[in-house]
Amino acid sequence: MRYFIELSYKGTNYHGWQRQANGLSVQEVLESALSTMLKQPISILGSGRTDAGVHASQQFAHFDVDNEIKLTSQLLHALNCILPADIAIHTIFPVREEDNARFTAFSRYYQYRIGRQKSPFLADLVYVFRYEVDIERMNEAARLLLRYIDFESFSKVRTSVSHYRCKIEMAEWRVEGPHLVFHIKANRFLYGMVRTLVGTLLDVGQGRMTVDEFEQIILARDRRKAGRSAPANGLFLVEVGYPKEVFMNKSGSIQ
């Protein structure tokens, strides 16, 4: 049987979502907790691979088991007790065998959060950027992203993807209280794409680059033309979109 997990995590202490040899990952910690509680080896697949230091207020993953699991609130409570404080499971629910946390998802929505002043409470959650920026000009450049589909210029060079096409449906900067937040939603994202977009758009906002020059970077399909990558601590995966059929058995979930 296949089950979906809905979870959130603070990525500060992890080398990203995906299990790897050179550091602790969110996937590794979750698999260990699930294997302990279910008394069998559990392997999970997430909706996407967040980078080291990136956070998720909503992430989904799936795992398979031979026999049906008895879903109880006690199971969820026990899992959250053995997980570290910076990872929380919100729900577990059964899905169809063909539902896949990564490939069934049709959208991912990220936010990048910028603060104007240092805060001892938000040091790991907000990028402090004190320079003045022209938000209107940054949004003029961001709107260009909706007109194009190839974003090779904003992808890390060492990546194994077969193509660089992404369909962006939203890209907008908003002032939200004391923070400046970049909202971006697409069917998929390339490795390092959002952080590179943020870094390059900040160059536009500072007047170091024109909107026309930003468009030429998109057309160049060359990472060397884009700006620096913004730090990981300001980036959050906030929503993953699935067809409603995925949630048809969510009434049987634990939460």
Backbone as CSV, one residue per row, in Angstrom:
resi,resn,N_x,N_y,N_z,CA_x,CA_y,CA_z,C_x,C_y,C_z
1,MET,0.837,-1.195,0.000,0.000,0.000,0.000,0.876,1.251,0.000
2,ARG,0.330,2.306,-0.542,1.079,3.558,-0.621,0.421,4.603,0.278
3,TYR,1.276,5.362,0.981,0.808,6.410,1.872,1.527,7.718,1.563
4,PHE,0.789,8.806,1.701,1.364,10.144,1.596,1.577,10.698,3.004
5,ILE,2.656,11.444,3.163,2.938,12.195,4.385,2.923,13.680,4.037
6,GLU,2.237,14.469,4.834,2.345,15.927,4.740,3.158,16.397,5.937
7,LEU,4.190,17.182,5.680,5.101,17.583,6.743,5.641,18.977,6.521
8,SER,6.343,19.479,7.526,7.062,20.745,7.400,8.390,20.602,8.125
9,TYR,9.337,21.460,7.763,10.635,21.406,8.424,11.387,22.725,8.287
10,LYS,12.237,22.951,9.253,13.198,24.052,9.204,14.507,23.453,8.710
11,GLY,14.988,23.928,7.582,16.106,23.261,6.924,17.494,23.647,7.390
12,THR,17.595,24.504,8.389,18.888,25.057,8.811,19.927,23.984,9.130
13,ASN,19.510,22.941,9.808,20.460,21.927,10.284,20.674,20.773,9.306
14,TYR,20.159,20.893,8.085,20.196,19.763,7.157,20.884,20.134,5.844
15,HIS,21.474,19.113,5.241,22.123,19.280,3.939,21.106,19.033,2.826
16,GLY,19.932,19.620,2.991,18.889,19.484,1.984,17.932,18.353,2.288
17,TRP,16.985,18.174,1.383,15.984,17.112,1.539,16.570,15.731,1.290
18,GLN,17.303,15.572,0.206,17.696,14.244,-0.279,18.824,13.621,0.535
19,ARG,18.669,12.319,0.794,19.703,11.544,1.487,21.024,11.646,0.721
20,GLN,22.126,11.839,1.440,23.429,11.961,0.816,24.520,11.520,1.775
21,ALA,25.715,11.321,1.227,26.799,10.750,2.013,27.511,11.777,2.886
22,ASN,27.458,13.054,2.501,28.305,14.042,3.179,27.587,14.887,4.219
23,GLY,26.394,14.500,4.610,25.704,15.288,5.621,24.308,14.764,5.895
24,LEU,23.737,15.192,7.009,22.411,14.746,7.423,21.331,15.415,6.578
25,SER,20.368,14.625,6.105,19.273,15.148,5.289,17.942,14.944,5.988
26,VAL,16.930,15.703,5.559,15.572,15.536,6.085,15.055,14.140,5.744
27,GLN,15.300,13.686,4.524,14.851,12.355,4.105,15.403,11.273,5.024
28,GLU,16.686,11.345,5.342,17.309,10.334,6.193,16.662,10.283,7.575
29,VAL,16.407,11.445,8.155,15.808,11.502,9.491,14.390,10.941,9.466
30,LEU,13.616,11.285,8.446,12.249,10.773,8.334,12.226,9.264,8.126
31,GLU,13.083,8.781,7.243,13.119,7.336,6.995,13.489,6.569,8.258
32,SER,14.396,7.114,9.032,14.791,6.455,10.273,13.627,6.404,11.258
33,ALA,12.894,7.503,11.404,11.760,7.550,12.330,10.653,6.601,11.892
34,LEU,10.325,6.606,10.601,9.273,5.726,10.094,9.662,4.257,10.222
35,SER,10.910,3.944,9.925,11.372,2.561,10.027,11.294,2.067,11.469
36,THR,11.621,2.935,12.398,11.556,2.576,13.813,10.122,2.320,14.250
37,MET,9.217,3.226,13.877,7.834,3.108,14.336,7.089,1.969,13.648
38,LEU,7.356,1.742,12.368,6.622,0.725,11.611,7.329,-0.631,11.630
39,LYS,8.517,-0.656,12.232,9.276,-1.909,12.412,9.559,-2.618,11.092
40,GLN,9.924,-1.820,10.083,10.318,-2.336,8.771,11.080,-1.234,8.047
41,PRO,11.943,-1.590,7.092,12.681,-0.560,6.352,11.727,0.285,5.507
42,ILE,11.810,1.585,5.645,10.945,2.502,4.907,11.804,3.437,4.059
43,SER,11.450,3.536,2.787,12.099,4.479,1.880,11.050,5.463,1.387
44,ILE,11.359,6.760,1.399,10.377,7.766,1.009,10.863,8.552,-0.212
45,LEU,9.907,9.110,-0.947,10.193,9.982,-2.087,9.428,11.277,-1.890
46,GLY,10.130,12.401,-1.923,9.507,13.697,-1.713,9.027,14.340,-2.997
47,SER,8.224,15.384,-2.854,7.701,16.099,-4.024,8.800,16.862,-4.747
48,GLY,9.876,17.168,-4.035,10.986,17.889,-4.628,12.160,17.885,-3.669
49,ARG,13.328,18.283,-4.163,14.556,18.238,-3.375,14.969,19.650,-2.988
50,THR,14.608,20.077,-1.809,15.043,21.394,-1.354,16.536,21.352,-1.024
51,ASP,17.216,22.482,-1.261,18.663,22.578,-1.033,18.991,22.672,0.452
52,ALA,20.259,22.571,0.751,20.735,22.728,2.121,20.304,24.080,2.675
53,GLY,19.714,24.070,3.868,19.298,25.306,4.527,17.952,25.851,4.113
54,VAL,17.312,25.245,3.109,15.997,25.699,2.643,14.913,25.042,3.498
55,HIS,13.838,25.777,3.745,12.772,25.322,4.617,11.532,24.900,3.818
56,ALA,10.610,24.229,4.495,9.337,23.860,3.875,8.225,23.987,4.905
57,SER,7.259,24.854,4.635,6.076,24.902,5.489,5.042,23.886,5.014
58,GLN,5.181,23.425,3.769,4.404,22.276,3.299,5.262,21.471,2.332
59,GLN,5.441,20.212,2.658,6.125,19.263,1.802,5.348,17.949,1.853
60,PHE,5.390,17.204,0.764,4.756,15.887,0.717,5.789,14.847,0.328
61,ALA,5.591,13.637,0.834,6.414,12.494,0.455,5.533,11.256,0.489
62,HIS,5.952,10.203,-0.226,5.188,8.949,-0.144,6.113,7.792,0.201
63,PHE,5.506,6.729,0.744,6.241,5.499,1.027,5.304,4.319,0.803
64,ASP,5.887,3.156,0.568,5.130,1.929,0.303,5.386,0.898,1.396
65,VAL,4.342,0.153,1.743,4.450,-0.973,2.680,3.621,-2.134,2.134
66,ASP,3.955,-3.326,2.558,3.237,-4.513,2.068,1.837,-4.608,2.646
67,ASN,1.693,-4.248,3.919,0.412,-4.404,4.594,-0.139,-3.065,5.059
68,GLU,-1.444,-2.993,5.177,-2.102,-1.767,5.604,-1.638,-1.355,7.000
69,ILE,-1.430,-0.067,7.163,-1.015,0.478,8.458,-2.249,0.921,9.232
70,LYS,-2.250,0.643,10.509,-3.310,1.139,11.376,-2.988,2.579,11.746
71,LEU,-3.710,3.507,11.109,-3.435,4.921,11.319,-4.170,5.407,12.565
72,THR,-3.415,5.820,13.560,-3.997,6.330,14.798,-3.291,7.618,15.190
73,SER,-3.965,8.408,15.999,-3.343,9.649,16.480,-2.128,9.336,17.348
74,GLN,-2.157,8.167,18.004,-1.010,7.777,18.829,0.229,7.528,17.975
75,LEU,0.017,6.960,16.773,1.142,6.728,15.862,1.764,8.052,15.440
76,LEU,0.920,9.005,15.059,1.427,10.308,14.635,2.150,11.007,15.786
77,HIS,1.574,10.937,16.970,2.187,11.571,18.139,3.555,10.937,18.431
78,ALA,3.618,9.619,18.350,4.876,8.922,18.616,5.938,9.282,17.584
79,LEU,5.539,9.375,16.316,6.491,9.766,15.269,7.052,11.157,15.544
80,ASN,6.174,12.088,15.892,6.630,13.454,16.143,7.474,13.546,17.402
81,CYS,7.274,12.634,18.335,8.093,12.627,19.548,9.528,12.197,19.261
82,ILE,9.698,11.252,18.340,11.063,10.789,18.059,11.755,11.631,16.980
83,LEU,10.980,12.416,16.255,11.582,13.342,15.290,12.154,14.547,16.029
84,PRO,13.203,15.176,15.493,13.724,16.394,16.111,12.703,17.531,16.023
85,ALA,12.918,18.570,16.814,11.959,19.673,16.898,11.787,20.422,15.584
86,ASP,12.758,20.319,14.680,12.684,21.086,13.431,12.045,20.315,12.276
87,ILE,11.447,19.148,12.548,10.674,18.400,11.546,9.354,17.986,12.182
88,ALA,8.247,18.220,11.479,6.937,17.843,12.004,6.104,17.175,10.915
89,ILE,5.523,16.031,11.233,4.563,15.369,10.352,3.166,15.834,10.737
90,HIS,2.393,16.290,9.750,1.045,16.801,10.021,-0.041,15.766,9.730
91,THR,0.109,15.037,8.647,-0.879,14.012,8.303,-0.198,12.843,7.603
92,ILE,-0.826,11.682,7.714,-0.476,10.504,6.918,-1.783,9.941,6.392
93,PHE,-1.847,9.679,5.087,-3.106,9.173,4.542,-2.835,8.240,3.356
94,PRO,-3.725,7.264,3.139,-3.537,6.319,2.037,-3.878,6.959,0.698
95,VAL,-3.167,6.552,-0.346,-3.427,7.029,-1.709,-3.440,5.836,-2.661
96,ARG,-3.772,6.102,-3.908,-3.756,5.050,-4.926,-2.314,4.687,-5.273
97,GLU,-2.118,3.487,-5.757,-0.766,3.026,-6.096,-0.106,3.912,-7.148
98,GLU,-0.912,4.504,-8.032,-0.333,5.324,-9.099,0.007,6.745,-8.644
99,ASP,-0.414,7.147,-7.458,-0.108,8.486,-6.962,1.349,8.545,-6.498
100,ASN,2.048,9.552,-6.971,3.480,9.691,-6.712,3.732,11.107,-6.201
101,ALA,4.386,11.218,-5.044,4.588,12.530,-4.429,5.319,13.492,-5.365
102,ARG,6.226,12.977,-6.158,6.991,13.840,-7.063,6.301,14.033,-8.408
103,PHE,5.931,12.941,-9.050,5.484,13.041,-10.446,3.996,13.356,-10.598
104,THR,3.199,13.144,-9.563,1.782,13.508,-9.641,1.572,14.984,-9.340
105,ALA,2.507,15.606,-8.652,2.396,17.032,-8.322,2.419,17.866,-9.601
106,PHE,1.519,18.856,-9.671,1.479,19.702,-10.873,1.979,21.124,-10.609
107,SER,2.263,21.472,-9.355,2.802,22.804,-9.081,3.583,22.811,-7.770
108,ARG,4.543,23.723,-7.712,5.283,24.010,-6.487,5.294,25.524,-6.301
109,TYR,5.066,25.938,-5.079,4.967,27.364,-4.770,6.006,27.689,-3.703
110,TYR,6.900,28.620,-4.030,7.960,29.032,-3.106,7.789,30.503,-2.724
111,GLN,8.291,30.827,-1.552,8.407,32.215,-1.126,9.836,32.457,-0.662
112,TYR,10.354,33.626,-1.036,11.675,34.023,-0.538,11.487,35.277,0.305
113,ARG,11.941,35.250,1.549,11.646,36.290,2.523,12.892,37.099,2.866
114,ILE,12.757,38.419,2.715,13.850,39.346,2.961,13.463,40.296,4.083
115,GLY,14.360,40.467,5.045,14.164,41.418,6.132,15.063,42.618,5.967
116,ARG,14.629,43.740,6.509,15.411,44.977,6.416,16.352,45.151,7.604
117,GLN,16.021,44.523,8.733,16.823,44.674,9.935,17.131,43.312,10.541
118,LYS,18.268,43.239,11.211,18.642,42.010,11.885,17.660,41.688,13.004
119,SER,17.298,40.410,13.116,16.424,39.956,14.189,17.018,38.693,14.808
120,PRO,17.174,38.659,16.129,17.706,37.444,16.756,16.751,36.264,16.669
121,PHE,15.478,36.540,16.373,14.475,35.483,16.317,14.276,34.916,14.913
122,LEU,14.762,35.630,13.901,14.520,35.217,12.518,15.813,34.990,11.739
123,ALA,16.917,34.837,12.442,18.230,34.771,11.781,18.306,33.661,10.744
124,ASP,17.660,32.530,11.001,17.736,31.401,10.079,16.586,31.373,9.071
125,LEU,15.677,32.348,9.176,14.441,32.283,8.399,14.255,33.452,7.433
126,VAL,15.119,34.444,7.512,14.986,35.642,6.681,16.377,36.090,6.242
127,TYR,16.494,36.485,4.983,17.733,37.057,4.482,17.716,38.555,4.758
128,VAL,18.678,39.029,5.537,18.744,40.453,5.855,19.463,41.184,4.717
129,PHE,18.723,42.088,4.072,19.237,42.831,2.911,18.857,44.288,3.133
130,ARG,19.829,45.114,3.474,19.548,46.484,3.923,19.477,47.507,2.793
131,TYR,19.910,47.137,1.606,19.956,48.109,0.510,18.560,48.446,-0.004
132,GLU,18.383,49.679,-0.414,17.114,50.104,-0.998,16.956,49.490,-2.386
133,VAL,15.735,49.062,-2.701,15.458,48.477,-4.014,14.184,49.077,-4.586
134,ASP,14.094,49.076,-5.896,12.908,49.547,-6.609,12.002,48.336,-6.862
135,ILE,10.986,48.170,-6.030,10.129,46.986,-6.116,9.330,46.983,-7.418
136,GLU,8.923,48.146,-7.869,8.157,48.224,-9.126,8.992,47.712,-10.300
137,ARG,10.275,48.108,-10.331,11.151,47.640,-11.411,11.400,46.128,-11.284
138,MET,11.543,45.640,-10.068,11.741,44.211,-9.856,10.517,43.416,-10.323
139,ASN,9.334,43.937,-10.091,8.132,43.250,-10.552,7.971,43.323,-12.068
140,GLU,8.446,44.409,-12.667,8.431,44.497,-14.134,9.305,43.390,-14.722
141,ALA,10.465,43.166,-14.119,11.348,42.088,-14.577,10.739,40.724,-14.275
142,ALA,10.137,40.577,-13.085,9.558,39.289,-12.693,8.441,38.876,-13.637
143,ARG,7.673,39.836,-14.138,6.569,39.509,-15.054,7.074,38.895,-16.357
144,LEU,8.324,39.193,-16.718,8.898,38.601,-17.933,9.016,37.078,-17.810
145,LEU,9.151,36.589,-16.592,9.313,35.144,-16.386,8.099,34.366,-16.868
146,LEU,6.947,34.997,-16.864,5.720,34.316,-17.295,5.668,34.151,-18.813
147,ARG,6.552,34.858,-19.539,6.543,34.815,-21.005,7.490,33.765,-21.573
148,TYR,8.338,33.199,-20.727,9.365,32.273,-21.212,9.243,30.925,-20.507
149,ILE,9.871,29.907,-21.104,9.814,28.570,-20.491,11.197,27.957,-20.263
150,ASP,12.243,28.488,-20.895,13.590,27.920,-20.719,14.382,28.802,-19.747
151,PHE,14.793,28.209,-18.618,15.465,28.983,-17.580,16.842,28.411,-17.242
152,GLU,17.555,27.996,-18.272,18.888,27.444,-18.071,19.815,28.459,-17.404
153,SER,19.621,29.747,-17.674,20.479,30.781,-17.092,20.394,30.829,-15.573
154,PHE,19.330,30.257,-14.999,19.130,30.344,-13.556,19.288,28.989,-12.867
155,SER,19.821,28.013,-13.591,20.041,26.683,-13.029,21.514,26.506,-12.676
156,LYS,21.777,25.790,-11.578,23.155,25.437,-11.288,23.717,24.612,-12.436
157,VAL,25.015,24.764,-12.693,25.640,24.154,-13.870,25.661,22.636,-13.765
158,ARG,26.036,22.122,-12.616,26.153,20.665,-12.455,24.794,20.083,-12.079
159,THR,24.023,19.745,-13.062,22.705,19.166,-12.820,22.426,18.126,-13.894
160,SER,21.621,17.125,-13.549,21.392,16.004,-14.461,20.033,16.064,-15.150
161,VAL,19.397,17.242,-15.169,18.084,17.341,-15.793,18.184,17.176,-17.307
162,SER,17.107,16.676,-17.901,17.086,16.466,-19.354,16.702,17.725,-20.116
163,HIS,16.072,18.696,-19.422,15.716,19.960,-20.071,15.567,21.032,-18.999
164,TYR,15.493,22.283,-19.426,15.440,23.420,-18.511,14.113,24.161,-18.607
165,ARG,13.079,23.494,-19.055,11.785,24.138,-19.263,10.935,24.089,-17.996
166,CYS,10.387,25.243,-17.647,9.487,25.370,-16.504,8.356,26.321,-16.907
167,LYS,7.148,26.015,-16.496,6.011,26.888,-16.764,5.693,27.667,-15.496
168,ILE,6.107,28.934,-15.471,5.885,29.783,-14.305,4.518,30.462,-14.441
169,GLU,3.697,30.335,-13.416,2.363,30.935,-13.458,2.224,32.137,-12.533
170,MET,3.187,32.337,-11.634,3.164,33.499,-10.742,4.593,33.857,-10.380
171,ALA,4.895,35.156,-10.438,6.199,35.662,-10.003,6.000,37.115,-9.602
172,GLU,6.069,37.390,-8.311,5.706,38.725,-7.830,6.379,39.026,-6.494
173,TRP,6.859,40.264,-6.370,7.377,40.770,-5.106,6.268,41.509,-4.366
174,ARG,6.159,41.275,-3.055,5.154,41.952,-2.234,5.798,42.415,-0.929
175,VAL,5.348,43.573,-0.451,5.731,44.039,0.879,4.721,43.475,1.862
176,GLU,5.218,42.691,2.815,4.358,42.050,3.798,4.883,42.371,5.195
177,GLY,4.278,43.404,5.809,4.761,43.871,7.105,6.179,44.370,6.981
178,PRO,7.090,43.898,7.817,8.480,44.372,7.750,9.315,43.654,6.695
179,HIS,8.694,42.727,5.960,9.451,41.890,5.033,9.094,42.170,3.576
180,LEU,10.046,41.904,2.717,9.844,41.900,1.270,9.862,40.438,0.848
181,VAL,8.776,39.985,0.204,8.617,38.559,-0.090,8.430,38.350,-1.588
182,PHE,9.233,37.443,-2.141,9.091,37.049,-3.539,8.261,35.782,-3.601
183,HIS,7.150,35.848,-4.340,6.255,34.707,-4.517,6.449,34.158,-5.927
184,ILE,6.685,32.859,-6.037,6.842,32.255,-7.362,6.253,30.851,-7.366
185,LYS,5.470,30.563,-8.401,4.789,29.272,-8.522,4.971,28.753,-9.933
186,ALA,5.307,27.465,-10.062,5.534,26.860,-11.371,5.275,25.365,-11.302
187,ASN,5.245,24.746,-12.465,5.049,23.289,-12.475,6.279,22.556,-11.952
188,ARG,7.467,23.138,-12.144,8.712,22.563,-11.662,9.756,23.656,-11.545
189,PHE,10.820,23.361,-10.798,11.924,24.308,-10.664,13.240,23.585,-10.869
190,LEU,14.216,24.304,-11.382,15.543,23.757,-11.598,16.375,23.896,-10.322
191,TYR,17.474,23.173,-10.270,18.365,23.176,-9.116,18.928,24.580,-8.897
192,GLY,18.597,25.186,-7.764,19.094,26.516,-7.434,18.381,27.653,-8.133
193,MET,17.299,27.372,-8.845,16.648,28.365,-9.705,16.077,29.548,-8.934
194,VAL,15.308,29.305,-7.886,14.643,30.410,-7.189,15.665,31.346,-6.550
195,ARG,16.678,30.794,-5.937,17.676,31.631,-5.270,18.473,32.463,-6.278
196,THR,18.731,31.910,-7.460,19.431,32.677,-8.491,18.535,33.763,-9.060
197,LEU,17.250,33.458,-9.232,16.306,34.480,-9.670,16.248,35.630,-8.667
198,VAL,16.184,35.304,-7.396,16.122,36.340,-6.361,17.377,37.211,-6.408
199,GLY,18.548,36.594,-6.458,19.782,37.356,-6.505,19.857,38.278,-7.711
200,THR,19.400,37.791,-8.867,19.440,38.594,-10.093,18.400,39.710,-10.056
201,LEU,17.215,39.416,-9.529,16.168,40.444,-9.424,16.559,41.532,-8.418
202,LEU,17.309,41.187,-7.398,17.804,42.212,-6.471,18.786,43.145,-7.181
203,ASP,19.560,42.609,-8.121,20.430,43.458,-8.940,19.594,44.456,-9.740
204,VAL,18.471,43.987,-10.273,17.555,44.878,-11.001,17.028,45.952,-10.053
205,GLY,16.621,45.540,-8.860,16.069,46.482,-7.892,17.059,47.528,-7.430
206,GLN,18.336,47.199,-7.418,19.377,48.139,-7.015,19.845,49.024,-8.168
207,GLY,19.335,48.781,-9.371,19.754,49.571,-10.516,21.060,49.114,-11.121
208,ARG,21.533,47.947,-10.713,22.775,47.399,-11.266,22.535,46.690,-12.586
209,MET,21.275,46.525,-12.925,20.889,45.831,-14.149,19.536,46.383,-14.590
210,THR,19.347,46.555,-15.895,18.062,47.031,-16.399,17.112,45.851,-16.614
211,VAL,15.839,46.177,-16.785,14.858,45.129,-17.085,15.181,44.473,-18.419
212,ASP,15.605,45.254,-19.397,15.985,44.692,-20.701,17.174,43.742,-20.564
213,GLU,18.133,44.090,-19.731,19.287,43.220,-19.515,18.862,41.927,-18.819
214,PHE,17.898,42.028,-17.911,17.369,40.822,-17.265,16.744,39.898,-18.305
215,GLU,16.002,40.464,-19.240,15.394,39.646,-20.294,16.468,38.993,-21.161
216,GLN,17.539,39.696,-21.431,18.622,39.116,-22.224,19.292,37.955,-21.501
217,ILE,19.321,38.001,-20.178,19.866,36.880,-19.403,19.000,35.642,-19.593
218,ILE,17.690,35.819,-19.570,16.782,34.685,-19.814,17.083,34.066,-21.176
219,LEU,17.207,34.932,-22.183,17.410,34.460,-23.558,18.788,33.837,-23.758
220,ALA,19.754,34.228,-22.961,21.134,33.746,-23.142,21.284,32.264,-22.817
221,ARG,20.460,31.755,-21.893,20.564,30.351,-21.449,21.988,30.025,-21.004
222,ASP,22.531,30.919,-20.177,23.921,30.804,-19.729,23.988,31.271,-18.278
223,ARG,24.272,30.345,-17.353,24.294,30.672,-15.934,25.301,31.772,-15.615
224,ARG,26.358,31.894,-16.389,27.373,32.910,-16.120,26.840,34.326,-16.299
225,LYS,25.736,34.474,-17.005,25.164,35.799,-17.248,24.302,36.281,-16.083
226,ALA,23.755,35.362,-15.288,22.851,35.729,-14.201,23.621,36.209,-12.984
227,GLY,22.884,36.743,-12.012,23.498,37.258,-10.804,23.834,36.157,-9.807
228,ARG,24.233,36.584,-8.630,24.596,35.632,-7.578,23.358,34.916,-7.055
229,SER,23.576,33.827,-6.377,22.497,33.088,-5.738,22.257,33.659,-4.343
230,ALA,21.015,33.977,-4.034,20.682,34.490,-2.705,20.849,33.377,-1.667
231,PRO,21.106,33.716,-0.404,21.299,32.694,0.631,20.079,31.793,0.810
232,ALA,20.332,30.591,1.300,19.262,29.593,1.432,18.259,29.935,2.525
233,ASN,18.691,30.663,3.563,17.845,30.800,4.748,16.538,31.541,4.509
234,GLY,16.423,32.308,3.417,15.184,33.031,3.161,14.152,32.263,2.355
235,LEU,14.497,31.057,1.907,13.645,30.335,0.956,12.774,29.281,1.635
236,PHE,11.480,29.291,1.278,10.510,28.342,1.811,9.710,27.701,0.672
237,LEU,9.576,26.388,0.713,8.556,25.702,-0.085,7.266,25.802,0.717
238,VAL,6.239,26.436,0.158,5.037,26.705,0.959,3.807,25.920,0.511
239,GLU,3.831,25.382,-0.708,2.640,24.645,-1.171,3.019,23.742,-2.338
240,VAL,2.478,22.531,-2.330,2.626,21.597,-3.447,1.233,21.258,-3.939
241,GLY,1.003,21.403,-5.243,-0.323,21.170,-5.804,-0.471,19.781,-6.395
242,TYR,-1.609,19.122,-6.088,-1.928,17.793,-6.610,-3.366,17.778,-7.118
243,PRO,-3.683,16.862,-8.018,-5.094,16.673,-8.398,-5.915,16.281,-7.168
244,LYS,-7.171,16.675,-7.145,-8.013,16.417,-5.967,-8.162,14.927,-5.679
245,GLU,-7.987,14.086,-6.714,-8.130,12.641,-6.525,-7.090,12.080,-5.539
246,VAL,-5.949,12.760,-5.434,-4.913,12.290,-4.512,-5.433,12.288,-3.078
247,PHE,-6.322,13.222,-2.783,-6.793,13.399,-1.407,-8.128,12.713,-1.136
248,MET,-8.551,11.848,-2.044,-9.867,11.227,-1.886,-9.959,10.353,-0.636
249,ASN,-8.810,9.824,-0.172,-8.813,8.987,1.023,-8.273,9.719,2.245
250,LYS,-8.164,11.047,2.153,-7.576,11.796,3.258,-8.472,11.765,4.497
251,SER,-9.754,11.456,4.302,-10.649,11.349,5.458,-10.199,10.241,6.409
252,GLY,-9.409,9.302,5.869,-8.887,8.222,6.690,-7.515,8.520,7.246
253,SER,-7.120,9.799,7.208,-5.783,10.169,7.651,-5.738,10.354,9.158
254,ILE,-4.539,10.462,9.674,-4.337,10.842,11.058,-3.701,12.227,11.060
255,GLN,-4.072,13.032,12.052,-3.520,14.395,12.129,-3.668,14.930,13.538
